[in-house]
Amino acid sequence: GAAELSRLEAEACPGEGSCQGLYTANTMACLTETMGMSLPGCATALAGMSKKRHIAYASGQRVVELVRENVTARKILTKAAFANATRVDLALGGSSNSVLHLLAIAREAGVPLPLSEFDRLSRETPQLTTVTPGGPHMMEDVEYAGGIPAILNRLLPFLKKNPTVSGEEITAIARRGRVLDDGIIRTLKAPVRKEGGLAILTGNLAPGGAVVKQSGVDPSMFSFRGKARVFDSEEAAMAAIMGGKIRPGSIVVIRYEGPRGGPGMREMLSPTAAIMGMGLGTKVALITDGRFSGGTHGPCIGHISPEAMEG
């Protein structure tokens, strides 16, 4: 009843803030700190912490100093910054939307960042955390285990020197970082996975590339053959899924949901959540030219390029 729902809501959201998992917003906060565009400790500090208020105040002070020092974003957002951010993303097992955002930021900053770079770095950067939706831990667990400075410390052998808004080099921040729980932030010798959380796929359906959050895929689904069920919108796919028309052994294809086709590249959270909720996560795959929510997990391949609208 209503009382039970209220109790569950209170347990799920016990204080200020919002997402407790490694969804898109938290992923990008972690990458922002890694790129040097926020102060150390900012990304994982909990909303209700006095630490967060102190960082907010210090950020305001530092912005004024950066203006006086003539330090602009482009002086910090270098090729090294994007390489470091990509590695942290892969080590965390972050949202697949980070690919879109990093590519867009790099373009604005005038930094070359090919899609293939994500795949190259993923093959040599191990995944070190299992934060929901990719595992049992929450963002607060990462905070109490040392936050992004601790992740950087683990990845120190891979990091490139780069300035940050704090005035320190990112490698100096990494050296100062300390991992307080090896069960939350694994070591390079005992990672969650030998490869990073994301992979870039190419093939006859995606000559321009596609993205999969491999950290959220059951290993039994790394190779899958099935009958394609093709839909021209998210709504049509949802109607079929909820109507019980998608059987085990199917591959749900949702097209015309890309940047032009959508338009706007909507996130396909509803169909992916429905498939997983029905217990079909190891029996049904989904591919789309749309994107996903940061909370999406399962055998879902998105960002297929070129999108269907291009013909």
Contacts in CASP RR format, 6 or more apart in sequence:
PFRMAT RR
TARGET T0000
AUTHOR 0000-0000-0000
METHOD contacts of the structure
MODEL  1
GAAELSRLEAEACPGEGSCQGLYTANTMACLTETMGMSLPGCATALAGMS
KKRHIAYASGQRVVELVRENVTARKILTKAAFANATRVDLALGGSSNSVL
HLLAIAREAGVPLPLSEFDRLSRETPQLTTVTPGGPHMMEDVEYAGGIPA
ILNRLLPFLKKNPTVSGEEITAIARRGRVLDDGIIRTLKAPVRKEGGLAI
LTGNLAPGGAVVKQSGVDPSMFSFRGKARVFDSEEAAMAAIMGGKIRPGS
IVVIRYEGPRGGPGMREMLSPTAAIMGMGLGTKVALITDGRFSGGTHGPC
IGHISPEAMEG
15 47 0 8 1.000
15 48 0 8 1.000
16 47 0 8 1.000
16 48 0 8 1.000
17 46 0 8 1.000
17 47 0 8 1.000
17 48 0 8 1.000
18 25 0 8 1.000
18 47 0 8 1.000
19 25 0 8 1.000
19 26 0 8 1.000
19 139 0 8 1.000
20 132 0 8 1.000
20 138 0 8 1.000
20 139 0 8 1.000
20 140 0 8 1.000
21 131 0 8 1.000
21 132 0 8 1.000
21 133 0 8 1.000
21 138 0 8 1.000
21 139 0 8 1.000
21 295 0 8 1.000
22 30 0 8 1.000
22 92 0 8 1.000
22 93 0 8 1.000
22 94 0 8 1.000
22 95 0 8 1.000
22 129 0 8 1.000
22 131 0 8 1.000
22 132 0 8 1.000
22 133 0 8 1.000
22 134 0 8 1.000
22 139 0 8 1.000
22 294 0 8 1.000
23 95 0 8 1.000
23 133 0 8 1.000
23 293 0 8 1.000
23 294 0 8 1.000
23 295 0 8 1.000
24 95 0 8 1.000
24 97 0 8 1.000
24 98 0 8 1.000
24 101 0 8 1.000
24 293 0 8 1.000
24 294 0 8 1.000
24 295 0 8 1.000
26 43 0 8 1.000
26 44 0 8 1.000
26 139 0 8 1.000
27 89 0 8 1.000
27 92 0 8 1.000
27 94 0 8 1.000
27 95 0 8 1.000
27 97 0 8 1.000
27 98 0 8 1.000
27 294 0 8 1.000
28 95 0 8 1.000
28 98 0 8 1.000
28 101 0 8 1.000
29 38 0 8 1.000
29 42 0 8 1.000
29 43 0 8 1.000
29 44 0 8 1.000
30 43 0 8 1.000
30 44 0 8 1.000
30 88 0 8 1.000
30 89 0 8 1.000
30 92 0 8 1.000
30 94 0 8 1.000
30 148 0 8 1.000
30 151 0 8 1.000
31 85 0 8 1.000
31 88 0 8 1.000
31 89 0 8 1.000
31 98 0 8 1.000
31 101 0 8 1.000
31 102 0 8 1.000
32 38 0 8 1.000
32 42 0 8 1.000
32 43 0 8 1.000
33 39 0 8 1.000
33 40 0 8 1.000
33 41 0 8 1.000
33 42 0 8 1.000
33 43 0 8 1.000
33 148 0 8 1.000
34 81 0 8 1.000
34 84 0 8 1.000
34 85 0 8 1.000
34 88 0 8 1.000
34 148 0 8 1.000
34 152 0 8 1.000
34 170 0 8 1.000
35 76 0 8 1.000
35 77 0 8 1.000
35 81 0 8 1.000
35 82 0 8 1.000
35 84 0 8 1.000
35 85 0 8 1.000
35 162 0 8 1.000
36 76 0 8 1.000
36 81 0 8 1.000
36 162 0 8 1.000
36 163 0 8 1.000
36 164 0 8 1.000
36 165 0 8 1.000
36 166 0 8 1.000
36 170 0 8 1.000
37 73 0 8 1.000
37 76 0 8 1.000
37 77 0 8 1.000
37 164 0 8 1.000
37 165 0 8 1.000
38 59 0 8 1.000
38 165 0 8 1.000
39 55 0 8 1.000
39 58 0 8 1.000
39 59 0 8 1.000
39 62 0 8 1.000
39 165 0 8 1.000
39 166 0 8 1.000
40 148 0 8 1.000
40 149 0 8 1.000
40 164 0 8 1.000
40 166 0 8 1.000
40 168 0 8 1.000
40 173 0 8 1.000
41 51 0 8 1.000
41 55 0 8 1.000
41 147 0 8 1.000
41 148 0 8 1.000
41 149 0 8 1.000
42 52 0 8 1.000
42 55 0 8 1.000
42 59 0 8 1.000
43 147 0 8 1.000
43 148 0 8 1.000
44 139 0 8 1.000
44 140 0 8 1.000
44 142 0 8 1.000
44 143 0 8 1.000
44 146 0 8 1.000
44 147 0 8 1.000
44 148 0 8 1.000
45 51 0 8 1.000
45 52 0 8 1.000
45 55 0 8 1.000
45 143 0 8 1.000
46 52 0 8 1.000
46 139 0 8 1.000
46 140 0 8 1.000
46 143 0 8 1.000
62 165 0 8 1.000
62 166 0 8 1.000
66 165 0 8 1.000
71 163 0 8 1.000
71 165 0 8 1.000
73 109 0 8 1.000
74 109 0 8 1.000
74 110 0 8 1.000
75 163 0 8 1.000
76 162 0 8 1.000
76 163 0 8 1.000
76 164 0 8 1.000
76 165 0 8 1.000
77 105 0 8 1.000
77 106 0 8 1.000
77 109 0 8 1.000
77 111 0 8 1.000
78 111 0 8 1.000
78 162 0 8 1.000
79 111 0 8 1.000
79 112 0 8 1.000
79 113 0 8 1.000
80 160 0 8 1.000
80 161 0 8 1.000
80 162 0 8 1.000
81 111 0 8 1.000
81 162 0 8 1.000
81 170 0 8 1.000
82 102 0 8 1.000
82 105 0 8 1.000
82 106 0 8 1.000
82 111 0 8 1.000
82 113 0 8 1.000
83 117 0 8 1.000
83 121 0 8 1.000
83 160 0 8 1.000
84 152 0 8 1.000
84 159 0 8 1.000
84 160 0 8 1.000
84 162 0 8 1.000
84 170 0 8 1.000
85 102 0 8 1.000
86 102 0 8 1.000
86 117 0 8 1.000
86 118 0 8 1.000
86 121 0 8 1.000
87 121 0 8 1.000
87 125 0 8 1.000
87 155 0 8 1.000
87 158 0 8 1.000
87 159 0 8 1.000
88 148 0 8 1.000
88 151 0 8 1.000
88 152 0 8 1.000
88 155 0 8 1.000
89 98 0 8 1.000
89 102 0 8 1.000
89 198 0 8 1.000
90 118 0 8 1.000
90 121 0 8 1.000
90 122 0 8 1.000
90 125 0 8 1.000
90 127 0 8 1.000
90 195 0 8 1.000
90 196 0 8 1.000
90 197 0 8 1.000
90 198 0 8 1.000
91 125 0 8 1.000
91 126 0 8 1.000
91 127 0 8 1.000
91 128 0 8 1.000
91 129 0 8 1.000
91 151 0 8 1.000
91 154 0 8 1.000
91 155 0 8 1.000
91 196 0 8 1.000
92 127 0 8 1.000
92 128 0 8 1.000
92 129 0 8 1.000
92 131 0 8 1.000
92 151 0 8 1.000
92 197 0 8 1.000
93 127 0 8 1.000
93 129 0 8 1.000
93 131 0 8 1.000
93 134 0 8 1.000
93 196 0 8 1.000
93 197 0 8 1.000
93 198 0 8 1.000
93 213 0 8 1.000
93 215 0 8 1.000
94 131 0 8 1.000
94 197 0 8 1.000
94 198 0 8 1.000
94 213 0 8 1.000
94 215 0 8 1.000
94 294 0 8 1.000
95 213 0 8 1.000
95 293 0 8 1.000
95 294 0 8 1.000
95 295 0 8 1.000
96 198 0 8 1.000
96 211 0 8 1.000
96 212 0 8 1.000
96 213 0 8 1.000
96 291 0 8 1.000
96 292 0 8 1.000
96 294 0 8 1.000
96 296 0 8 1.000
96 302 0 8 1.000
96 303 0 8 1.000
97 267 0 8 1.000
97 291 0 8 1.000
97 292 0 8 1.000
97 294 0 8 1.000
98 198 0 8 1.000
99 115 0 8 1.000
99 118 0 8 1.000
99 198 0 8 1.000
99 211 0 8 1.000
99 303 0 8 1.000
100 265 0 8 1.000
100 291 0 8 1.000
100 303 0 8 1.000
102 113 0 8 1.000
103 113 0 8 1.000
103 115 0 8 1.000
106 112 0 8 1.000
106 113 0 8 1.000
107 113 0 8 1.000
115 200 0 8 1.000
115 208 0 8 1.000
115 209 0 8 1.000
116 200 0 8 1.000
118 198 0 8 1.000
118 200 0 8 1.000
118 211 0 8 1.000
119 199 0 8 1.000
119 200 0 8 1.000
122 195 0 8 1.000
122 196 0 8 1.000
122 197 0 8 1.000
122 198 0 8 1.000
122 199 0 8 1.000
122 200 0 8 1.000
123 195 0 8 1.000
124 158 0 8 1.000
125 155 0 8 1.000
125 158 0 8 1.000
125 195 0 8 1.000
125 196 0 8 1.000
126 186 0 8 1.000
126 188 0 8 1.000
126 191 0 8 1.000
126 192 0 8 1.000
126 193 0 8 1.000
126 194 0 8 1.000
126 195 0 8 1.000
126 196 0 8 1.000
127 191 0 8 1.000
127 192 0 8 1.000
127 193 0 8 1.000
127 195 0 8 1.000
127 196 0 8 1.000
127 197 0 8 1.000
127 215 0 8 1.000
128 151 0 8 1.000
128 154 0 8 1.000
128 185 0 8 1.000
128 186 0 8 1.000
128 187 0 8 1.000
128 188 0 8 1.000
128 191 0 8 1.000
128 192 0 8 1.000
129 137 0 8 1.000
129 142 0 8 1.000
129 151 0 8 1.000
129 184 0 8 1.000
129 185 0 8 1.000
129 186 0 8 1.000
129 192 0 8 1.000
130 136 0 8 1.000
130 137 0 8 1.000
130 192 0 8 1.000
130 215 0 8 1.000
131 137 0 8 1.000
131 138 0 8 1.000
131 139 0 8 1.000
131 141 0 8 1.000
131 142 0 8 1.000
132 138 0 8 1.000
133 216 0 8 1.000
133 294 0 8 1.000
133 295 0 8 1.000
133 296 0 8 1.000
133 297 0 8 1.000
134 215 0 8 1.000
134 216 0 8 1.000
134 297 0 8 1.000
137 184 0 8 1.000
141 181 0 8 1.000
141 184 0 8 1.000
142 151 0 8 1.000
142 184 0 8 1.000
142 185 0 8 1.000
144 180 0 8 1.000
144 181 0 8 1.000
144 184 0 8 1.000
145 179 0 8 1.000
145 180 0 8 1.000
145 181 0 8 1.000
145 183 0 8 1.000
145 184 0 8 1.000
145 185 0 8 1.000
146 177 0 8 1.000
146 178 0 8 1.000
146 179 0 8 1.000
146 180 0 8 1.000
146 181 0 8 1.000
146 185 0 8 1.000
147 185 0 8 1.000
149 173 0 8 1.000
149 174 0 8 1.000
149 176 0 8 1.000
149 177 0 8 1.000
149 178 0 8 1.000
150 177 0 8 1.000
150 178 0 8 1.000
150 179 0 8 1.000
150 180 0 8 1.000
150 185 0 8 1.000
151 185 0 8 1.000
152 159 0 8 1.000
152 170 0 8 1.000
152 173 0 8 1.000
152 174 0 8 1.000
152 177 0 8 1.000
153 174 0 8 1.000
153 175 0 8 1.000
153 176 0 8 1.000
153 177 0 8 1.000
153 178 0 8 1.000
153 179 0 8 1.000
154 179 0 8 1.000
154 185 0 8 1.000
154 186 0 8 1.000
154 187 0 8 1.000
154 188 0 8 1.000
155 174 0 8 1.000
155 188 0 8 1.000
156 171 0 8 1.000
156 174 0 8 1.000
156 175 0 8 1.000
157 188 0 8 1.000
159 170 0 8 1.000
159 171 0 8 1.000
159 174 0 8 1.000
160 171 0 8 1.000
161 169 0 8 1.000
161 170 0 8 1.000
161 171 0 8 1.000
162 169 0 8 1.000
162 170 0 8 1.000
162 171 0 8 1.000
163 169 0 8 1.000
163 170 0 8 1.000
164 170 0 8 1.000
164 173 0 8 1.000
166 173 0 8 1.000
179 185 0 8 1.000
186 192 0 8 1.000
192 215 0 8 1.000
193 214 0 8 1.000
193 215 0 8 1.000
195 214 0 8 1.000
196 214 0 8 1.000
196 215 0 8 1.000
197 213 0 8 1.000
197 214 0 8 1.000
197 215 0 8 1.000
197 216 0 8 1.000
198 211 0 8 1.000
198 212 0 8 1.000
198 213 0 8 1.000
198 214 0 8 1.000
198 215 0 8 1.000
199 211 0 8 1.000
199 212 0 8 1.000
199 214 0 8 1.000
200 209 0 8 1.000
200 210 0 8 1.000
200 211 0 8 1.000
201 209 0 8 1.000
201 210 0 8 1.000
201 211 0 8 1.000
201 212 0 8 1.000
201 301 0 8 1.000
202 208 0 8 1.000
202 209 0 8 1.000
202 210 0 8 1.000
203 209 0 8 1.000
205 287 0 8 1.000
205 304 0 8 1.000
206 301 0 8 1.000
206 304 0 8 1.000
206 305 0 8 1.000
207 305 0 8 1.000
207 306 0 8 1.000
208 305 0 8 1.000
208 306 0 8 1.000
209 303 0 8 1.000
209 304 0 8 1.000
209 305 0 8 1.000
210 287 0 8 1.000
210 301 0 8 1.000
210 302 0 8 1.000
210 303 0 8 1.000
210 304 0 8 1.000
210 305 0 8 1.000
211 301 0 8 1.000
211 302 0 8 1.000
211 303 0 8 1.000
212 300 0 8 1.000
212 301 0 8 1.000
212 302 0 8 1.000
213 292 0 8 1.000
213 296 0 8 1.000
213 297 0 8 1.000
213 298 0 8 1.000
213 300 0 8 1.000
214 222 0 8 1.000
216 297 0 8 1.000
216 298 0 8 1.000
217 297 0 8 1.000
217 298 0 8 1.000
217 299 0 8 1.000
217 300 0 8 1.000
218 281 0 8 1.000
218 282 0 8 1.000
218 298 0 8 1.000
218 299 0 8 1.000
220 282 0 8 1.000
221 281 0 8 1.000
221 282 0 8 1.000
221 285 0 8 1.000
221 298 0 8 1.000
221 299 0 8 1.000
224 251 0 8 1.000
224 285 0 8 1.000
224 299 0 8 1.000
226 249 0 8 1.000
226 250 0 8 1.000
226 251 0 8 1.000
226 285 0 8 1.000
227 249 0 8 1.000
227 250 0 8 1.000
227 251 0 8 1.000
228 250 0 8 1.000
228 251 0 8 1.000
228 253 0 8 1.000
229 240 0 8 1.000
229 245 0 8 1.000
229 246 0 8 1.000
229 250 0 8 1.000
229 251 0 8 1.000
229 252 0 8 1.000
229 253 0 8 1.000
230 253 0 8 1.000
230 255 0 8 1.000
231 237 0 8 1.000
231 240 0 8 1.000
231 252 0 8 1.000
231 253 0 8 1.000
231 254 0 8 1.000
231 255 0 8 1.000
232 255 0 8 1.000
232 256 0 8 1.000
233 254 0 8 1.000
233 256 0 8 1.000
233 257 0 8 1.000
234 254 0 8 1.000
234 257 0 8 1.000
234 266 0 8 1.000
234 268 0 8 1.000
234 270 0 8 1.000
234 271 0 8 1.000
237 252 0 8 1.000
237 254 0 8 1.000
237 271 0 8 1.000
238 270 0 8 1.000
238 271 0 8 1.000
238 274 0 8 1.000
240 246 0 8 1.000
240 252 0 8 1.000
241 252 0 8 1.000
241 271 0 8 1.000
241 274 0 8 1.000
241 275 0 8 1.000
241 278 0 8 1.000
242 274 0 8 1.000
246 252 0 8 1.000
246 275 0 8 1.000
246 280 0 8 1.000
246 284 0 8 1.000
247 284 0 8 1.000
248 280 0 8 1.000
248 283 0 8 1.000
248 284 0 8 1.000
249 283 0 8 1.000
249 284 0 8 1.000
250 284 0 8 1.000
250 285 0 8 1.000
251 284 0 8 1.000
251 285 0 8 1.000
251 286 0 8 1.000
251 287 0 8 1.000
252 271 0 8 1.000
252 275 0 8 1.000
252 284 0 8 1.000
252 285 0 8 1.000
252 286 0 8 1.000
252 287 0 8 1.000
253 286 0 8 1.000
253 287 0 8 1.000
253 288 0 8 1.000
254 268 0 8 1.000
254 271 0 8 1.000
254 286 0 8 1.000
254 287 0 8 1.000
254 288 0 8 1.000
254 289 0 8 1.000
254 290 0 8 1.000
255 288 0 8 1.000
255 289 0 8 1.000
255 307 0 8 1.000
255 308 0 8 1.000
256 262 0 8 1.000
256 289 0 8 1.000
256 307 0 8 1.000
256 308 0 8 1.000
256 309 0 8 1.000
257 265 0 8 1.000
257 266 0 8 1.000
257 268 0 8 1.000
257 288 0 8 1.000
257 289 0 8 1.000
257 290 0 8 1.000
257 307 0 8 1.000
258 264 0 8 1.000
258 265 0 8 1.000
258 289 0 8 1.000
258 290 0 8 1.000
258 291 0 8 1.000
258 307 0 8 1.000
258 308 0 8 1.000
258 309 0 8 1.000
259 265 0 8 1.000
259 307 0 8 1.000
260 307 0 8 1.000
260 309 0 8 1.000
260 310 0 8 1.000
261 289 0 8 1.000
261 307 0 8 1.000
261 308 0 8 1.000
261 309 0 8 1.000
262 290 0 8 1.000
262 309 0 8 1.000
265 290 0 8 1.000
265 291 0 8 1.000
266 290 0 8 1.000
266 291 0 8 1.000
267 290 0 8 1.000
267 291 0 8 1.000
267 292 0 8 1.000
267 293 0 8 1.000
267 294 0 8 1.000
267 296 0 8 1.000
268 286 0 8 1.000
268 288 0 8 1.000
268 290 0 8 1.000
268 291 0 8 1.000
268 292 0 8 1.000
268 293 0 8 1.000
268 296 0 8 1.000
268 300 0 8 1.000
268 302 0 8 1.000
269 292 0 8 1.000
269 293 0 8 1.000
269 295 0 8 1.000
269 296 0 8 1.000
271 286 0 8 1.000
272 286 0 8 1.000
272 292 0 8 1.000
272 293 0 8 1.000
272 296 0 8 1.000
272 297 0 8 1.000
272 298 0 8 1.000
272 300 0 8 1.000
273 296 0 8 1.000
275 281 0 8 1.000
275 284 0 8 1.000
275 286 0 8 1.000
275 298 0 8 1.000
276 297 0 8 1.000
276 298 0 8 1.000
281 298 0 8 1.000
281 299 0 8 1.000
282 299 0 8 1.000
284 299 0 8 1.000
285 299 0 8 1.000
285 300 0 8 1.000
285 301 0 8 1.000
286 299 0 8 1.000
286 300 0 8 1.000
286 301 0 8 1.000
287 300 0 8 1.000
287 301 0 8 1.000
287 302 0 8 1.000
287 304 0 8 1.000
288 300 0 8 1.000
288 301 0 8 1.000
288 302 0 8 1.000
288 304 0 8 1.000
289 302 0 8 1.000
289 303 0 8 1.000
289 304 0 8 1.000
289 305 0 8 1.000
289 306 0 8 1.000
289 307 0 8 1.000
289 308 0 8 1.000
289 309 0 8 1.000
290 302 0 8 1.000
290 303 0 8 1.000
290 304 0 8 1.000
290 307 0 8 1.000
291 302 0 8 1.000
291 303 0 8 1.000
292 300 0 8 1.000
292 302 0 8 1.000
END
